Amino acid sequence: MGSGVWAVGESKRLIPAAAVQAFRDGDEKKALTLLARARDTQAPGSAEWAYLERLCGLMLIHLQREVEGTFALERADPLLEAAGWPQPTLEDAELS
């Protein structure tokens, strides 16, 4: 899709099913690893990268790594806003 306008269902394409399953199974560290790997396949600074970076940040906060998570949110949120994309929560991304 590129960094254009947000489309319904975009998160389904970006978020690995294995990350969702790992989170549901209680393996938050594995979910974080899978999200980070997915993020790293996207162009740095793109809306897709920012979407996954925000989810990584939320996962870090969930794992009580608040400082790292907050920095990830600070990197992601301005990019999402500029691209007109939503700022996902773990619930929005079906990770909770």
Beta strands, then each sheet from edge to edge (+ up, - down):
end
